[in-house]
């Protein structure tokens, strides 16, 4: 932004305009002005953080952010659970049905007749 040469030129111009006798007073006034400006900005920042509206908005934003995080986690969890359910529906349930059918077929007609006799 400003190099040493620029600052040197600015200081020489100020010295020529103000004069060597008034230069310390001008520097003091500029320092006080800068300190007051900085103090005012700090007060403004603290007032912004203390203001209920700003605090409420900040808390509302954090709450919304937490809700989004929870929903994102739930969606990932549901997607994982859905994948497990699909696997179960495609592989496990038909496998059980086939095993049951095979077990019943192995019983044969004798087992069926025996069951009928036991019922009577």
SEDRENFI-26184 format. One line per 2 residues: number of its first residue (from 1); their letters; for each residue x negated, y negated, z of N, C-alpha, C, O. Coordinates in nm, 4 decimals. Layout:
! SEDRENFI-26184
NUM) A) X Y Z X Y Z X Y Z X Y Z  ...;
! end
This chain:
! SEDRENFI-26184
1) XX) -0.0840 0.1177 0.0000 0.0000 0.0000 0.0000 -0.0889 -0.1246 0.0000 -0.1085 -0.1871 -0.1042  -0.1419 -0.1601 0.1155 -0.2334 -0.2742 0.1224 -0.3725 -0.2218 0.1536 -0.3910 -0.1411 0.2446;
3) XX) -0.4679 -0.2679 0.0785 -0.6063 -0.2322 0.1055 -0.6698 -0.3380 0.1948 -0.6069 -0.4378 0.2298  -0.7947 -0.3142 0.2306 -0.8656 -0.4093 0.3158 -0.8796 -0.5446 0.2467 -0.8720 -0.6494 0.3109;
5) XX) -0.9002 -0.5409 0.1157 -0.9159 -0.6668 0.0411 -0.7882 -0.7504 0.0463 -0.7937 -0.8725 0.0606  -0.6747 -0.6848 0.0347 -0.5466 -0.7564 0.0406 -0.5277 -0.8233 0.1768 -0.4886 -0.9397 0.1861;
7) XX) -0.5565 -0.7464 0.2822 -0.5426 -0.8025 0.4169 -0.6378 -0.9207 0.4374 -0.6009 -1.0204 0.4996  -0.7575 -0.9095 0.3861 -0.8546 -1.0172 0.3993 -0.8054 -1.1440 0.3281 -0.8190 -1.2540 0.3816;
9) XX) -0.7493 -1.1292 0.2097 -0.6962 -1.2443 0.1359 -0.5800 -1.3068 0.2126 -0.5711 -1.4291 0.2234  -0.4914 -1.2235 0.2655 -0.3768 -1.2751 0.3429 -0.4260 -1.3516 0.4648 -0.3741 -1.4592 0.4944;
11) XX) -0.5244 -1.2988 0.5358 -0.5772 -1.3667 0.6551 -0.6414 -1.5012 0.6187 -0.6252 -1.5988 0.6919  -0.7122 -1.5069 0.5093 -0.7750 -1.6326 0.4663 -0.6679 -1.7354 0.4325 -0.6803 -1.8523 0.4690;
13) XX) -0.5622 -1.6925 0.3626 -0.4530 -1.7849 0.3276 -0.3856 -1.8367 0.4538 -0.3579 -1.9562 0.4645  -0.3589 -1.7479 0.5499 -0.2960 -1.7913 0.6762 -0.3879 -1.8890 0.7489 -0.3414 -1.9900 0.8018;
15) XX) -0.5161 -1.8602 0.7519 -0.6118 -1.9496 0.8178 -0.6120 -2.0868 0.7510 -0.6169 -2.1885 0.8202  -0.6068 -2.0916 0.6196 -0.6049 -2.2201 0.5474 -0.4730 -2.2949 0.5695 -0.4731 -2.4174 0.5825;
17) XX) -0.3618 -2.2234 0.5738 -0.2316 -2.2884 0.5898 -0.2122 -2.3356 0.7332 -0.1698 -2.4489 0.7555  -0.2422 -2.2515 0.8294 -0.2154 -2.2832 0.9706 -0.3292 -2.3654 1.0296 -0.3051 -2.4598 1.1050;
19) XX) -0.4494 -2.3313 0.9969 -0.5644 -2.3997 1.0553 -0.6204 -2.3175 1.1694 -0.5498 -2.2359 1.2287  -0.7482 -2.3391 1.2002 -0.8127 -2.2585 1.3035 -0.7608 -2.2878 1.4447 -0.7671 -2.1999 1.5307;
21) XX) -0.7104 -2.4074 1.4706 -0.6640 -2.4424 1.6058 -0.5311 -2.3748 1.6390 -0.5099 -2.3323 1.7526  -0.4424 -2.3646 1.5416 -0.3088 -2.3091 1.5669 -0.3030 -2.1570 1.5427 -0.2026 -2.0936 1.5750;
23) XX) -0.4075 -2.0997 1.4875 -0.4057 -1.9575 1.4526 -0.3784 -1.8669 1.5733 -0.2980 -1.7746 1.5603  -0.4407 -1.8882 1.6903 -0.4101 -1.8025 1.8058 -0.2636 -1.8128 1.8483 -0.2036 -1.7125 1.8869;
25) XX) -0.2052 -1.9339 1.8415 -0.0642 -1.9498 1.8791 0.0279 -1.8752 1.7819 0.1249 -1.8118 1.8233  -0.0040 -1.8838 1.6517 0.0759 -1.8138 1.5507 0.0643 -1.6629 1.5702 0.1641 -1.5914 1.5602;
27) XX) -0.0561 -1.6139 1.5979 -0.0763 -1.4702 1.6200 0.0012 -1.4229 1.7415 0.0622 -1.3160 1.7396  -0.0016 -1.5046 1.8493 0.0738 -1.4711 1.9706 0.2237 -1.4659 1.9409 0.2926 -1.3736 1.9844;
29) XX) 0.2733 -1.5635 1.8680 0.4155 -1.5687 1.8339 0.4544 -1.4492 1.7471 0.5602 -1.3896 1.7672  0.3696 -1.4145 1.6510 0.3977 -1.2969 1.5673 0.3985 -1.1685 1.6504 0.4829 -1.0814 1.6297;
31) XX) 0.3047 -1.1569 1.7441 0.3010 -1.0394 1.8316 0.4255 -1.0288 1.9169 0.4820 -0.9204 1.9315  0.4693 -1.1417 1.9739 0.5929 -1.1426 2.0551 0.7140 -1.1082 1.9692 0.8022 -1.0330 2.0107;
33) XX) 0.7164 -1.1650 1.8481 0.8283 -1.1351 1.7573 0.8347 -0.9881 1.7209 0.9424 -0.9288 1.7162  0.7179 -0.9293 1.6950 0.7136 -0.7876 1.6626 0.7567 -0.7029 1.7824 0.8315 -0.6063 1.7665;
35) XX) 0.7094 -0.7390 1.9034 0.7471 -0.6645 2.0243 0.8980 -0.6736 2.0466 0.9618 -0.5741 2.0809  0.9554 -0.7932 2.0273 1.1001 -0.8101 2.0450 1.1767 -0.7286 1.9405 1.2778 -0.6658 1.9720;
37) XX) 1.1288 -0.7299 1.8182 1.1924 -0.6519 1.7123 1.1900 -0.5026 1.7460 1.2901 -0.4328 1.7297  1.0756 -0.4549 1.7926 1.0628 -0.3135 1.8279 1.1544 -0.2783 1.9450 1.2188 -0.1734 1.9429;
39) XX) 1.1613 -0.3634 2.0462 1.2478 -0.3405 2.1617 1.3946 -0.3353 2.1182 1.4708 -0.2499 2.1637  1.4330 -0.4274 2.0299 1.5703 -0.4301 1.9808 1.6035 -0.3016 1.9042 1.7114 -0.2447 1.9210;
41) XX) 1.5115 -0.2576 1.8216 1.5348 -0.1341 1.7456 1.5459 -0.0139 1.8392 1.6302 0.0730 1.8167  1.4630 -0.0069 1.9435 1.4719 0.1022 2.0400 1.6051 0.0998 2.1133 1.6660 0.2046 2.1348;
43) XX) 1.6514 -0.0203 2.1523 1.7811 -0.0330 2.2180 1.8944 0.0114 2.1260 1.9889 0.0774 2.1692  1.8837 -0.0253 2.0003 1.9849 0.0141 1.9032 1.9874 0.1650 1.8850 2.0947 0.2250 1.8772;
45) XX) 1.8704 0.2265 1.8781 1.8639 0.3724 1.8650 1.9255 0.4412 1.9870 2.0024 0.5363 1.9730  1.8915 0.3928 2.1057 1.9456 0.4559 2.2260 2.0963 0.4349 2.2356 2.1684 0.5235 2.2816;
47) XX) 2.1445 0.3178 2.1923 2.2893 0.2932 2.1922 2.3585 0.3873 2.0947 2.4689 0.4344 2.1221  2.2955 0.4149 1.9821 2.3540 0.5073 1.8849 2.3643 0.6473 1.9435 2.4645 0.7158 1.9232;
49) XX) 2.2613 0.6903 2.0160 2.2640 0.8235 2.0740 2.3610 0.8325 2.1903 2.4171 0.9389 2.2165  2.3810 0.7221 2.2601 2.4708 0.7221 2.3748 2.6161 0.7001 2.3357 2.7055 0.7321 2.4141;
51) XX) 2.6419 0.6479 2.2197 2.7776 0.6180 2.1761 2.8592 0.7466 2.1698 2.8134 0.8480 2.1171  2.9803 0.7414 2.2241 3.0654 0.8600 2.2292 3.1024 0.9101 2.0904 3.1081 1.0310 2.0676;
53) XX) 3.1269 0.8204 1.9994 3.1654 0.8618 1.8649 3.0533 0.9399 1.7992 3.0757 1.0463 1.7414  2.9323 0.8863 1.8085 2.8178 0.9544 1.7481 2.7940 1.0870 1.8184 2.7673 1.1882 1.7536;
55) XX) 2.8037 1.0867 1.9513 2.7838 1.2096 2.0273 2.8897 1.3125 1.9895 2.8592 1.4306 1.9727  3.0153 1.2666 1.9762 3.1229 1.3568 1.9367 3.1018 1.4145 1.7978 3.1237 1.5336 1.7754;
57) XX) 3.0593 1.3301 1.7047 3.0329 1.3784 1.5688 2.9184 1.4789 1.5675 2.9235 1.5802 1.4979  2.8145 1.4488 1.6461 2.7006 1.5405 1.6520 2.7431 1.6758 1.7083 2.7036 1.7801 1.6563;
59) XX) 2.8243 1.6741 1.8156 2.8710 1.7987 1.8755 2.9650 1.8734 1.7803 2.9606 1.9961 1.7714  3.0487 1.7996 1.7105 3.1390 1.8615 1.6129 3.0593 1.9280 1.5006 3.0937 2.0374 1.4556;
61) XX) 2.9535 1.8620 1.4560 2.8684 1.9198 1.3525 2.8021 2.0476 1.4025 2.7986 2.1478 1.3310  2.7495 2.0447 1.5248 2.6854 2.1646 1.5798 2.7855 2.2780 1.5945 2.7531 2.3936 1.5671;
63) XX) 2.9073 2.2457 1.6377 3.0118 2.3466 1.6520 3.0464 2.4084 1.5170 3.0609 2.5301 1.5058  3.0597 2.3245 1.4149 3.0892 2.3749 1.2806 2.9745 2.4615 1.2301 2.9972 2.5634 1.1649;
65) XX) 2.8534 2.4216 1.2597 2.7374 2.4987 1.2166 2.7359 2.6355 1.2849 2.7047 2.7362 1.2213  2.7697 2.6397 1.4147 2.7757 2.7681 1.4850 2.8851 2.8558 1.4259 2.8657 2.9763 1.4100;
67) XX) 3.0013 2.7960 1.3926 3.1113 2.8726 1.3339 3.0702 2.9320 1.1994 3.1027 3.0468 1.1692  2.9999 2.8549 1.1201 2.9529 2.9053 0.9904 2.8550 3.0203 1.0116 2.8601 3.1200 0.9395;
69) XX) 2.7665 3.0074 1.1094 2.6712 3.1146 1.1372 2.7424 3.2422 1.1802 2.7060 3.3513 1.1363  2.8446 3.2293 1.2669 2.9193 3.3458 1.3133 2.9931 3.4107 1.1965 2.9909 3.5329 1.1821;
71) XX) 3.0582 3.3297 1.1133 3.1317 3.3848 0.9993 3.0372 3.4524 0.9014 3.0700 3.5571 0.8456  2.9219 3.3945 0.8803 2.8235 3.4550 0.7911 2.7803 3.5911 0.8447 2.7691 3.6876 0.7692;
73) XX) 2.7562 3.5980 0.9752 2.7176 3.7245 1.0375 2.8299 3.8273 1.0235 2.8037 3.9439 0.9942  2.9547 3.7847 1.0444 3.0682 3.8762 1.0314 3.0821 3.9277 0.8886 3.1096 4.0458 0.8672;
75) XX) 3.0633 3.8403 0.7923 3.0744 3.8821 0.6520 2.9678 3.9861 0.6196 2.9962 4.0871 0.5553  2.8448 3.9610 0.6644 2.7390 4.0594 0.6406 2.7711 4.1921 0.7085 2.7490 4.2992 0.6519;
77) XX) 2.8234 4.1834 0.8305 2.8586 4.3039 0.9052 2.9720 4.3796 0.8364 2.9669 4.5020 0.8239  3.0748 4.3063 0.7915 3.1866 4.3709 0.7221 3.1415 4.4349 0.5919 3.1865 4.5440 0.5570;
79) XX) 3.0541 4.3682 0.5213 3.0040 4.4250 0.3959 2.9305 4.5551 0.4238 2.9437 4.6515 0.3483  2.8545 4.5585 0.5297 2.7834 4.6802 0.5666 2.8818 4.7892 0.6078 2.8683 4.9042 0.5660;
81) XX) 2.9819 4.7529 0.6907 3.0832 4.8498 0.7346 3.1654 4.9000 0.6168 3.1984 5.0184 0.6102  3.1985 4.8113 0.5242 3.2767 4.8493 0.4065 3.1995 4.9490 0.3221 3.2572 5.0437 0.2687;
83) XX) 3.0703 4.9279 0.3099 2.9870 5.0227 0.2364 2.9889 5.1591 0.3011 2.9927 5.2606 0.2315  2.9864 5.1633 0.4338 2.9922 5.2897 0.5064 3.1280 5.3561 0.4856 3.1357 5.4774 0.4662;
85) XX) 3.2358 5.2760 0.4897 3.3699 5.3304 0.4697 3.3873 5.3863 0.3287 3.4494 5.4910 0.3103  3.3333 5.3173 0.2305 3.3421 5.3646 0.0928 3.2665 5.4962 0.0783 3.3156 5.5891 0.0142;
87) XX) 3.1485 5.5047 0.1366 3.0707 5.6284 0.1316 3.1492 5.7417 0.1953 3.1527 5.8531 0.1430  3.2120 5.7130 0.3084 3.2904 5.8142 0.3775 3.4073 5.8603 0.2911 3.4346 5.9799 0.2812;
89) XX) 3.4766 5.7639 0.2281 3.5925 5.7992 0.1451 3.5504 5.8777 0.0220 3.6230 5.9669 -0.0220  3.4355 5.8464 -0.0337 3.3930 5.9125 -0.1566 3.3275 6.0482 -0.1324 3.3419 6.1392 -0.2140;
91) XX) 3.2560 6.0625 -0.0212 3.1775 6.1835 -0.0015 3.2269 6.2699 0.1141 3.2459 6.3904 0.0971  3.2478 6.2101 0.2311 3.2757 6.2900 0.3502 3.4156 6.3510 0.3486 3.4309 6.4698 0.3771;
93) XX) 3.5176 6.2721 0.3159 3.6553 6.3235 0.3197 3.6793 6.4330 0.2161 3.7384 6.5355 0.2502  3.6357 6.4158 0.0902 3.6540 6.5276 -0.0045 3.5765 6.6523 0.0375 3.6220 6.7645 0.0156;
95) XX) 3.4604 6.6324 0.0972 3.3813 6.7464 0.1436 3.4576 6.8239 0.2502 3.4591 6.9470 0.2483  3.5216 6.7521 0.3440 3.6005 6.8175 0.4487 3.7195 6.8908 0.3886 3.7529 7.0014 0.4308;
97) XX) 3.7840 6.8279 0.2886 3.8997 6.8917 0.2251 3.8580 7.0213 0.1553 3.9289 7.1217 0.1625  3.7438 7.0188 0.0883 3.6954 7.1394 0.0204 3.6610 7.2465 0.1226 3.6937 7.3636 0.1030;
99) XX) 3.5959 7.2082 0.2305 3.5599 7.3060 0.3344 3.6846 7.3683 0.3958 3.6877 7.4888 0.4207  3.7873 7.2877 0.4203 3.9127 7.3400 0.4761 3.9784 7.4372 0.3784 4.0257 7.5438 0.4180;
101) XX) 3.9810 7.3994 0.2496 4.0417 7.4864 0.1487 3.9655 7.6176 0.1386 4.0264 7.7238 0.1255  3.8318 7.6114 0.1447 3.7521 7.7342 0.1387 3.7764 7.8215 0.2605 3.7853 7.9437 0.2484;
103) XX) 3.7872 7.7605 0.3768 3.8125 7.8380 0.4985 3.9476 7.9073 0.4911 3.9604 8.0227 0.5321  4.0470 7.8392 0.4399 4.1800 7.9003 0.4264 4.1772 8.0109 0.3218 4.2432 8.1136 0.3375;
105) XX) 4.1010 7.9899 0.2155 4.0930 8.0918 0.1106 4.0218 8.2159 0.1624 4.0553 8.3276 0.1228  3.9249 8.1977 0.2496 3.8518 8.3122 0.3050 3.9405 8.3954 0.3958 3.9185 8.5158 0.4091;
107) XX) 4.0391 8.3353 0.4580 4.1292 8.4099 0.5459 4.2013 8.5185 0.4666 4.2174 8.6315 0.5126  4.2425 8.4824 0.3507 4.3084 8.5799 0.2630 4.4506 8.6087 0.3064 4.5006 8.5487 0.4015;
109) XX) 4.5153 8.6998 0.2371 4.6554 8.7325 0.2660 4.6729 8.8048 0.3992 4.7789 8.7938 0.4608  4.5710 8.8790 0.4454 4.5836 8.9507 0.5732 4.5995 8.8530 0.6892 4.6817 8.8746 0.7782;
111) XX) 4.5208 8.7454 0.6882 4.5278 8.6466 0.7967 4.6626 8.5775 0.7949 4.7190 8.5466 0.8999  4.7147 8.5530 0.6736 4.8444 8.4876 0.6622 4.9549 8.5780 0.7160 5.0460 8.5317 0.7847;
113) XX) 4.9466 8.7043 0.6852 5.0461 8.8000 0.7344 5.0387 8.8129 0.8858 5.1409 8.8228 0.9536  4.9175 8.8126 0.9375 4.8967 8.8220 1.0829 4.9584 8.7040 1.1542 5.0211 8.7189 1.2591;
115) XX) 4.9396 8.5822 1.0944 4.9980 8.4619 1.1527 5.1514 8.4697 1.1546 5.2143 8.4251 1.2506  5.2109 8.5253 1.0506 5.3558 8.5383 1.0448 5.4061 8.6356 1.1526 5.5093 8.6117 1.2152;
117) XX) 5.3340 8.7428 1.1728 5.3727 8.8421 1.2736 5.3642 8.7794 1.4126 5.4511 8.8027 1.4967  5.2586 8.6991 1.4374 5.2413 8.6364 1.5679 5.3508 8.5365 1.5969 5.3894 8.5175 1.7123;
119) XX) 5.4006 8.4730 1.4935 5.5075 8.3748 1.5132 5.6376 8.4431 1.5528 5.7180 8.3859 1.6263  5.6581 8.5624 1.5055 5.7843 8.6355 1.5329 5.7763 8.6938 1.6681 5.8705 8.7594 1.7127;
! end
